[in-house]
Amino acid sequence: MSEPAEHAPAAVTSAALHRRVIVASTIGNAFEWFDFTLFGLFTLVIAREFFPVSSHTGSLLLGTATLGAAFFFRPIGGIVFGVYADRLGRKRALAVMVLLMAAATACLGLIPGYQRIGMLAPLLVVLARILQGFSAGGEFSSATALLVEYAPAGHKGFYGSFQMCSQSLAVTLAGLSVYTLSNWLSPGHLQSWGWRLPFLLGILVGPVGFYIRQRLQESPAFATYLQHHPKADAAALGNGLVRARTSLVSGFGLTVSATAAFYVTFIYMPIFAVRQLHLTLAQAALPTMLCGLMLTLLCPLTGLWSDLWGRKRMLVSAMLAYALVSLVLTAWVLRAPGFGNYLLLQCAATICIAFLWGPFPTAVTEAVPMGVRATGVALVYNLSVMLFGGLAPFFITAIIGLTGNAMAPALYVSGAVLLSLITYGVLGVKIRPLRPGAAADQTLR
């Protein structure tokens, strides 16, 4: 039996319902990336608070490794919540995940420092990051599946782009938080308690997000799918993933560039600005805030453009431009360090990222059959993020420490783009937005 069409009947949906879906789908994603961006921007502060070792590089390595620890548990959480979402519905999985993410974020703001509780402090920080990674594992796939399944035909790229809009808005708010606190508080107050304030927002965001998601309706297409198909067991899900293996490999490759873009440009580069360019924390955070705002405005436009121009063409062009800009402008900034040049580097990279991020969520999601969509996308997304995203700050820090080559961020980006082009571009897999009436099991071809 073929699966039902992915577009919902007009009688079932409304503009108000679509707005509610967009808010409910993106609130968890925004909160997740607010947390990760904060941790990245405050890595130098957190490293001194919880990992006080004699070497600054050693302390920073421990801090970036802790940031990356969450990503080892993202694939596990992605499989658990992905299977849950594919069997019982996107709505239920999303409601549980936002509560767990909020608890993990709030815990980080409450854990006493090393000077007060000794080795228990870094242990609790690592445990909080593990919980955060596990709960965030299924967020992207389940939320994006809901967006794409609700989207009207011909507007899936536009709807999916709101996932990246939420990420970029989170980057903006995290950058604003760090910039404001760095300017208003003395270094001593910022180190002792000021950095904790944004993390404590989890105490408020969790219940609000849970309430919004509990009131959400399941997508009509997926609700119909559940009525016509028995709940899949492990064997059926495994077979479905095997049948979609070409699409999953392609999606993995595409995610490599998309995730490297985030963790290098918005998580590592502020560290790079302080350590290599000798800027202040406030000067490093300001471009993050401004570039996050740029992405928030640009991603819906590039997502909409991908509905008209084609996603693969835009994605390949954006990846090549991003690698070129990173190589040329990073070398230039290292020759002429300064806030203005660093800002220009970040803005130019952000424009390239916007053309990558806008179509990316829909490109990955619409390729996978509906019955294994949340599980499949969670698997490839989280493996890619774990290997090439979350550990990027650690790897780049280690490379610079071992070789002294400050071009490491740009070289890392170029390597990620090359891998994406091999697995996504060279494979010749073509993404087609689903047409009205097309079966939901249409895959990349």
Secondary structure in CASP SS format (residue, H / E / C, confidence):
PFRMAT SS
TARGET T0000
AUTHOR 0000-0000-0000
METHOD secondary structure of the structure
MODEL  1
M C 1.00
S C 1.00
E C 1.00
P C 1.00
A E 1.00
E C 1.00
H C 1.00
A C 1.00
P C 1.00
A C 1.00
A C 1.00
V C 1.00
T C 1.00
S C 1.00
A H 1.00
A H 1.00
L H 1.00
H H 1.00
R H 1.00
R H 1.00
V H 1.00
I H 1.00
V H 1.00
A H 1.00
S H 1.00
T H 1.00
I H 1.00
G H 1.00
N H 1.00
A H 1.00
F H 1.00
E H 1.00
W H 1.00
F H 1.00
D H 1.00
F H 1.00
T H 1.00
L H 1.00
F H 1.00
G H 1.00
L H 1.00
F C 1.00
T H 1.00
L H 1.00
V H 1.00
I H 1.00
A H 1.00
R H 1.00
E H 1.00
F H 1.00
F C 1.00
P C 1.00
V C 1.00
S C 1.00
S C 1.00
H H 1.00
T H 1.00
G H 1.00
S H 1.00
L H 1.00
L H 1.00
L H 1.00
G H 1.00
T H 1.00
A H 1.00
T H 1.00
L H 1.00
G H 1.00
A H 1.00
A H 1.00
F H 1.00
F H 1.00
F C 1.00
R H 1.00
P H 1.00
I H 1.00
G H 1.00
G H 1.00
I H 1.00
V H 1.00
F H 1.00
G H 1.00
V H 1.00
Y H 1.00
A H 1.00
D H 1.00
R H 1.00
L H 1.00
G C 1.00
R H 1.00
K H 1.00
R H 1.00
A H 1.00
L H 1.00
A H 1.00
V H 1.00
M H 1.00
V H 1.00
L H 1.00
L H 1.00
M H 1.00
A H 1.00
A H 1.00
A H 1.00
T H 1.00
A H 1.00
C H 1.00
L H 1.00
G H 1.00
L H 1.00
I C 1.00
P C 1.00
G C 1.00
Y H 1.00
Q H 1.00
R H 1.00
I H 1.00
G C 1.00
M C 1.00
L H 1.00
A H 1.00
P H 1.00
L H 1.00
L H 1.00
V H 1.00
V H 1.00
L H 1.00
A H 1.00
R H 1.00
I H 1.00
L H 1.00
Q H 1.00
G H 1.00
F H 1.00
S H 1.00
A H 1.00
G C 1.00
G C 1.00
E H 1.00
F H 1.00
S H 1.00
S H 1.00
A H 1.00
T H 1.00
A H 1.00
L H 1.00
L H 1.00
V H 1.00
E H 1.00
Y H 1.00
A C 1.00
P C 1.00
A C 1.00
G C 1.00
H C 1.00
K H 1.00
G H 1.00
F H 1.00
Y H 1.00
G H 1.00
S H 1.00
F H 1.00
Q H 1.00
M H 1.00
C H 1.00
S H 1.00
Q H 1.00
S H 1.00
L H 1.00
A H 1.00
V H 1.00
T H 1.00
L H 1.00
A H 1.00
G H 1.00
L H 1.00
S H 1.00
V H 1.00
Y H 1.00
T H 1.00
L H 1.00
S H 1.00
N H 1.00
W H 1.00
L C 1.00
S C 1.00
P H 1.00
G H 1.00
H H 1.00
L H 1.00
Q H 1.00
S H 1.00
W C 1.00
G H 1.00
W H 1.00
R H 1.00
L C 1.00
P H 1.00
F H 1.00
L H 1.00
L H 1.00
G H 1.00
I H 1.00
L H 1.00
V H 1.00
G H 1.00
P H 1.00
V H 1.00
G H 1.00
F H 1.00
Y H 1.00
I H 1.00
R H 1.00
Q H 1.00
R C 1.00
L C 1.00
Q C 1.00
E C 1.00
S C 1.00
P H 1.00
A H 1.00
F H 1.00
A H 1.00
T H 1.00
Y H 1.00
L H 1.00
Q H 1.00
H H 1.00
H C 1.00
P C 1.00
K C 1.00
A C 1.00
D C 1.00
A H 1.00
A H 1.00
A H 1.00
L H 1.00
G H 1.00
N H 1.00
G H 1.00
L H 1.00
V H 1.00
R H 1.00
A C 1.00
R H 1.00
T H 1.00
S H 1.00
L H 1.00
V H 1.00
S H 1.00
G H 1.00
F H 1.00
G H 1.00
L H 1.00
T H 1.00
V H 1.00
S H 1.00
A H 1.00
T H 1.00
A H 1.00
A H 1.00
F H 1.00
Y H 1.00
V H 1.00
T H 1.00
F H 1.00
I H 1.00
Y H 1.00
M H 1.00
P H 1.00
I H 1.00
F H 1.00
A H 1.00
V H 1.00
R H 1.00
Q C 1.00
L C 1.00
H C 1.00
L C 1.00
T C 1.00
L H 1.00
A H 1.00
Q H 1.00
A H 1.00
A H 1.00
L H 1.00
P H 1.00
T H 1.00
M H 1.00
L H 1.00
C H 1.00
G H 1.00
L H 1.00
M H 1.00
L H 1.00
T H 1.00
L H 1.00
L H 1.00
C H 1.00
P H 1.00
L H 1.00
T H 1.00
G H 1.00
L H 1.00
W H 1.00
S H 1.00
D H 1.00
L H 1.00
W H 1.00
G C 1.00
R H 1.00
K H 1.00
R H 1.00
M H 1.00
L H 1.00
V H 1.00
S H 1.00
A H 1.00
M H 1.00
L H 1.00
A H 1.00
Y H 1.00
A H 1.00
L H 1.00
V H 1.00
S H 1.00
L H 1.00
V H 1.00
L H 1.00
T H 1.00
A H 1.00
W H 1.00
V H 1.00
L H 1.00
R H 1.00
A C 1.00
P C 1.00
G C 1.00
F H 1.00
G H 1.00
N H 1.00
Y H 1.00
L H 1.00
L H 1.00
L H 1.00
Q H 1.00
C H 1.00
A H 1.00
A H 1.00
T H 1.00
I H 1.00
C H 1.00
I H 1.00
A H 1.00
F H 1.00
L H 1.00
W H 1.00
G C 1.00
P C 1.00
F H 1.00
P H 1.00
T H 1.00
A H 1.00
V H 1.00
T H 1.00
E C 1.00
A C 1.00
V C 1.00
P C 1.00
M H 1.00
G H 1.00
V H 1.00
R H 1.00
A H 1.00
T H 1.00
G H 1.00
V H 1.00
A H 1.00
L H 1.00
V H 1.00
Y H 1.00
N H 1.00
L H 1.00
S H 1.00
V H 1.00
M H 1.00
L H 1.00
F H 1.00
G H 1.00
G H 1.00
L C 1.00
A H 1.00
P H 1.00
F H 1.00
F H 1.00
I H 1.00
T H 1.00
A H 1.00
I H 1.00
I H 1.00
G H 1.00
L H 1.00
T H 1.00
G C 1.00
N C 1.00
A C 1.00
M C 1.00
A H 1.00
P H 1.00
A H 1.00
L H 1.00
Y H 1.00
V H 1.00
S H 1.00
G H 1.00
A H 1.00
V H 1.00
L H 1.00
L H 1.00
S H 1.00
L H 1.00
I H 1.00
T H 1.00
Y H 1.00
G H 1.00
V C 1.00
L C 1.00
G C 1.00
V C 1.00
K C 1.00
I C 1.00
R C 1.00
P C 1.00
L C 1.00
R C 1.00
P C 1.00
G C 1.00
A C 1.00
A E 1.00
A C 1.00
D C 1.00
Q C 1.00
T C 1.00
L C 1.00
R C 1.00
END
